[in-house]
Amino acid sequence: MTTTVPKTPPTESGGSGESGGLQAGLKNRHLSMIAIGGVIGAGLFVGSGSGIAAAGPGILVSYALVGVLVVLVMRMLGEMAAANPTSGSFSAYADRALGRWAGFTIGWLYWFFWVVVLAVEATAGAKILAGWIPAVPQWGWALIVMIVLTATNLASVSSYGEFEFWFAGIKVVAIAAFIVLGGLAIFGLLPGSDHPASGFSNLTAHGGFLPHGPGAILTGVLMVVFSFMGSEIVTLAAGETADPRAAVTKATNSVIWRIAVFYLGSILIVVSLLRWDDPAILRDGSYVAALSSIGIPHAAQIMNTIVLTSVLSCLNSGLYTASRMAFSLGRRNDAPAAFGKTSGHGVPRAAILASVVFGFVAVAFNYLWPDTVFQFLLNSSGAIALFVWLVICFSQLRMRKIIERESPEKLVVRMWLYPYLTWATIALITFVLGYMLTDTADGGGRDQVVLSTAVAIAVVVFAVLRERLTARSGTGIAAQETETADAAPLV
């Protein structure tokens, strides 16, 4: 099997109509907020309590380790995306750097991951809404949420960007306010709060910084790693801005402070305000417990509103991301040709509808067979995030050489200490995957790695057989020239 690097492949952009491409409908403020909001998922608000209970204050190290991992992966992806911004992002780069089988495989796995996420988030949002307005059944709310966001994405990319701008804006304001209020309470400077001015003593006063030992840090890593998924969305969205290269460069350079402030900053506030073993952390959730401890009234409802916003943001971005990956696959003839066509507004309607249909089916599975079919979908997509990061690493190793050979002036973002940090990142991701195999709980890390690997192998086998059949039919060379549309810059 060989990898063909086309010299002058067609691009995705330039034009509208059914045979046209994506349009530059996202403004700089949209992309800036997408970049910020992309690292703030509902998992941060909902899942952090379990991590704190498992690792104590040492969960900060877990978040820092995963944060470093994400920064390195985003730097690699930023290097490739700044040189060649495209809606296919890492799938297109894998196509060019590793082979057609790699681009096909990771593109479809990533699409699968996000359509399963659609079902998870739609159900989570519906649960909150049904609690507020029980007259509408939970499945009804899931249906309403999916229909509204589908309509938004079908209208235009600017509609998606506007919704995401406000969704992400609410998340950013909420976390910033939480950090400021919590910081004041920690030092006894918050008016009207009776929280003891304990400073940072809770970090070490109750069994030490690592009450369960250093090994708990790795347990914490497994619990928090998937809450970071979504950082890479900005590199897909950049292809629909007026200046993709500048947008990617700015987003990549800001990822460090975004993770430091929103993840490490807010978790530091939680474990400083509360004892790590406070039962309220697991019972109410870490952020609700922290807000309640400083006397914020209706903390639970406030957090429910913020979590709902995060869920809707994730749904909005998940549908956008899945559809753009399907669009890219369609343009490369790795998906039905209809997926690669756009409306007069530059929207890939067929790709959006196909993604949301699968999302609707997954939602139905969640209500009909939550412990069998839907649990299988969850487990079989659970480790795909780490597979995507691995593919980004290996693609960057090859793409750096290709870019340096063909257009070195486009290396406006460079991976630090190449290739050593790239290999170190590969080793760290591989270690996390290996450590997940030690988690033998039902639906735990081992189940996720095994089932996700099985699905990935099945897709790889299909991709290789498909490529060989195409080559034997005598159309291999022509197809490769057409299917690598994503390898060309959009600018």
N, C-alpha and C positions, 0 to 999 in steps of 0.2 A: 504494500500500500504506500503510495507516494503523496507528498504534499505539493500542490501546485500553487505558486504565487503569481497571480495574474498581474500584468503590467498596467493595463488601463481598463479595469472593470467598471461597469456602470455604477452610478450612485443611487442612493435612496431618495434623495431630495430633488427639488427642481420641478415644480409643476403641481397641478391639482387634477381632480377628476379621477375616474376609476383606475386609470393607469398611472396616475401621478405618484408623488411621494409625500412624506410628512412635511409640514410647514412650520415656519418659525413663529409659533403662536404663544410661546412662553416668554414673559418679560424677566428682566434681571431680578426684580423683587420676588417673582414666583420661584425662580430657581434658588435664590438665596434661602428662602423659607423652606423649600423642599429639602435643601441640603441640611438645614438645621433640624427640621422636623423628622428627617429620615433616621436620625439616631435616637429619637425618643419614641419608642414603641409602647404599647399598652403593657408589655411584659415588664417594663421598668416599674410601673405603678403596682401591678398585680403580683408579679413573681418574685420581687426582691425580698419579701418577708421570709419565704422558704430558705433563700440563700443566707440571710442573716441568722436564722435559727440553726442552720447547718454549720456555718463557719464562724459565727460570732463577728466581732469587729474586723476579723481577718478577711471578711468578704470584700473589704476595700482592696486587698491585694488581688483577689479574684477578678474584680472589676478592672483593676489596673492592668493585669496580665492580658485579659481579653481586649481591653482598650488598646494596648500596644499592638496586639495582633491585628486588630481592625485598622489601626493607623498604617501599619506596614502594608496590608493588603490594599488599602485604598490608595496608598502612594504608588504601588505597582499599577493598579488599575488607572490611576490618574495619569501616569506616564504614557500608557497606551492610548487612553481616551483623549488626552490633550493633543497627541500627534495625529489621531484619527477618530474624531467624535462620530458616533453612529448609534442608532437605536438598538442595534444588536449587541453593543458593548462587548463584554467578555466572551460571549458566544461567537461573535464575529472574529475576535482576536484569536480564540482557540481554533477556529476554522482555518485561519491563515497560518498560525504558528505551529499547531500540532497535527492538523489534518482535518478533513471534512467530517470524519467520524466524531471527532472531539467537539466541533462546533454544533453538530446535530445533537449529540448526546446531552451536552450541558445546557443547550438551549431548551430542549424539551423537558429536562429534569427541573430546570428553573421555572418554567411555565407550570409544571405540575405542582411544584412547591407553593406557588402563589395562589393557584386556584383552590388548593386545600386550605390555605390561610384565609381565603375569602369566606369559606364555610365556618371556620373557627371564629373569625371576627364578627360575622353576621349573627351568629348564635350568641356571642358575648354581648353585642350591642342590644339584641332583641331581649335578652334577659334583664338588662337594666331598664329598658323602656317599658317592658311588661310590668316591672315592679312599680313604675310611676303611674302607668295607665293600664291596669289589669283588664279593662274591658276588651282590649285587643289582645288576642292570644299571642304567645311568644313567636309561633311560626308566622303569624301575620306581620309582626314587626320585622322579622328577618326578611320577609318578602318585600315589605315596603322599603326598607333600607337598601336592599339590593337593586330594586327598580329605580329608586331616586338616583343612586350613584351611577347606575348604568346609563340613565338618561343624561346625566352630567357629562360622562365620558364620551357619549355618542355625539353630543352637541358640537364640541370643539375642544382642542387641547387647552385653549385659554380658559374654558370653563373648569376643566380639571385643575389648572394652575390656580385659579381664583379660589376654588373650594379648598385646595390644599394650603394656600397662603393663610386663610383664616383658621383652618384646623390647626396647622402648625403654630400659628401665632398664639392661639389660646394655650397650647402646650408650653410654649416658650415662656409666656407671661406667668403661667401657673408655677412652673418650676423656679423661675427667677424670684417670684414672690415667696415661695416656700423657703428658698435658700436665705433670703433676706430676713424673713420673720423668724425662721429657725435659728439663724446666726445671732440675732438680737436676743432671743430667749436663752440661748446657751450661756450668754454672758450677763443675763439679768437685765437687759436693756429694753425689753419689750414691754411697753406700757400695758397695764391691766392683766399681765400674765403672772400666775403664781408658781411657774415652773422654777425649781431651784437653779441658781446660777452655778451649774456644775462644771462649766467649761468643757474640757475634753476628757474628764476623769472617767467617763463611762467606757472609754476605749480600752482601759486596762484594769478597771476596778473590780470586775466581776469574773474572776477566773483568768484574767490576762487577755492580751490581744488575740491570742489563738487558744481559746478554752478547750477546743477539741483536737489540738495539735496541728502541726503544719500540713498534714494530709488533708485536712478539711478545706484548705485553699483549693485543691484540685476538685474536690466535691463541689465547691462553690463555682468553680469555672464551668463545670457541666451545667449548673443551674442557670447561669447568666449568659452563656455564650450566644444563645439563640435570640436573646432580647436585643442584640446588636444588629440582627439581620435587617437590611433595608438601607444601610449606608450607601450601597452601590447604586441605588435608584437614580441618584443625581447624574450619574454618567450616562444613563439611558435617556433621561429627560433633556440633557444638554444638547442633544441633536435637534431639538425643536426650539432652539433659541437663535437669536440673530447672530451671536458670536459664540459658537460652541466651545472653541478652544479656550477663550478667556474665561468662560463660565466654569469649565472643568478645572482649570488651573486654580481659580479662586476657591472653589468648593473643596478641592483636595488639600490646599494649603490651610484651610480652616478646620479640618477634621480633628486636629489635636485638641484645640481649645473647646470644641463642641463636646467631645467626650469627657474632657477634664471637668468642665463646668456642670453639664447636665447629669452625667452618671456619677462620677466620683464626688462632685460637690454635693449633690442632693443626698446620696447615700451616707456621706460623712455627717451630714446634719442629722439624719435618722439615728445612726448609731451613737451620736453624741448626745442627743436629746433623751434617748431611752436606753435602758439596760438591754443588751442583746437578747437576754432570755425573758424579757417581758412578754407574758402570754398574749397581750394585746396585739403584738406584731403579727402573730399567726392568725389570731381570731379576727381582727379587724383589717389587717393589712398594714404594712409598715408606714405608709404615708398618712393614712387615717389615724393610726395610733400616735404618730408624731404630732399631727395637728391637734388632736384631742388633748395631748399632754401639755400644750401651751395655751389651752383655753379657747381655741377657735370653735365657735358654735357651728353646729350642723356639719361637722367635718366629714362625716360619711357621705352626705349628699353632695357636698362640694367635690369630693374625690370621685364620686360616681359620675358627676358631670364631666370632669376632666378625663376620666377613663373612657367615657362614651365618646368624647371628642377624639381621643387617641384611637379608639376602635374605628370610628368613621374615617379618620385620616388613613389608617392602615388599609381599610377596605378600598378607599379611593385610590391610594397609591398601588395597592395590590392589583386592582383591575387594570389600571394604567400600565403597570409593569408587565403583567401577563400578556396584555394585548400587544404591547410594543415588541415583546420577544416573539410572539406568534407572527407579527408583521414581518420582523426580520427573517424569521425562518421561511415565511412565504416568499419573500424577495429572493432568497437563496435556493428556492425550489426544495426546501426541506420540510415544507408544509403545503397544504392546498394553496393553489395560486391565488385564490380569492383572499386569503389572509394578507397578501402583499399588496392589495389594492386599497386606495383611499377614496374618500368622498370629496366633494368640491371644497370642503373645509379642511382637507388634509387629515381626516380621521379614518383609521383602519377599522371600519364598522364590522366587517366580517370577523376580524380577529377579536374585537371586543365582545361581540355576541357569542362567539364560540367559547371564549373564556368564561363569560358569565353563565352560560348554559351549564358548563361543567361545575361552576360554583353553586348553581341552584341544585344540581344533582347531589353534590356533596352535602349541602345543607339538608336535603331530604334524607340522606343516609344518616346524618347526625341525629335526626329525630326518630327515624325508623329503626336503625341498627347501630346505636351509639357504641356498643361494646364489642362489635364484631367488624362490620364493613368499615365504619368510620374510624375505628381504632386502627385498623390495618392501613388506611390512608394516612393517618397521622404518623404512625411508626415508619411507613415506607417513604415518607418525605422528611422525616426528622433530621437526618444527617446530611441532607442535600446542601444546606448552607455551607457546611465544611467542605463538601466536594467542590462547590463553586469556588471557594477561596483557594483550594488546591489548584484548580484549573487556572485561575488567575495567575498564581505564582509560576506555574510551568509555562504558561503562555508568555509571561513577561520575560522569562529567560531567553526565549527564542525571538520575541518581537523586538527586544532591544537591539539585537544584532541586525534584524531586518531594517529597522528604522535608521540605525547608524549607517547602513550600507546605502539605502535608497534616498533618505531625506533627513539627514542629521539636524538640520535647522529646526525641525519640528519637535525636538526633544526639549521642550520648554519646561517640563516637569521631569525630574530624574529620581529614580529610586536610590535611596541612600546606600552607600557601601555595596553597590552591585558588584558581583552576584552573591556576596556572602550573606547579607541580610535576607535575600530572597530564599536561599537554601535554609537559613535558620528558621524562617517563617514556615517553610515546608515541613521541617522537622517538628516544630511546635504543633502544627495542625495535625500531623500524623500521630504525635503523642496523645493529643486530646482524643482523637478517634480511637486509639488503642485503649486509653483509660476508660472510655465509654463502655468498652466491652466488659469491664469489671462491674458495671452497674446492672445487676441481674434482676432488679425489680420488674414486675409486670408492666410492660410499656416503657421501661427504662432505657438507659443508654445502649445496652446490648441489643435489645429488640430493634431499636432505631437504626443502629449501624448495620445489623444483619439484613433487615428488610430493605433499607435504602440501598445497600450494596447490591442486593439481588435485583432490585428494579433497575439500578444503573447498569449492571451487567447485561440485563435483558435489552436495554436500549442500545448499548454499545454493539451487541451482537446483531441487532436489527440494522444499525447504521452501517456496519461493515458489510453485511450481506447485501444491503441495498446499494452500497457503493460499488461492490464487485459486479452486481447484476447490471448496473448502469454502464460500467466500463465494458462489459462483454457485449452490450447491445450496440456498441460502436458510437455512443453519444457522450462518453465520459468526458472528453476534453471540452466539447462545447458546453456541456452542462456545468462543468467547473467554472468556466469563464462567466457564465450567467449567475451561478449560485453564490459567487463570492462578492455580491454587490456590496455587502457590508464592509468589505476590506478597504473600500475607497473612502477618502475623507468626504464630509458633507460640506466642507468649506473650501 
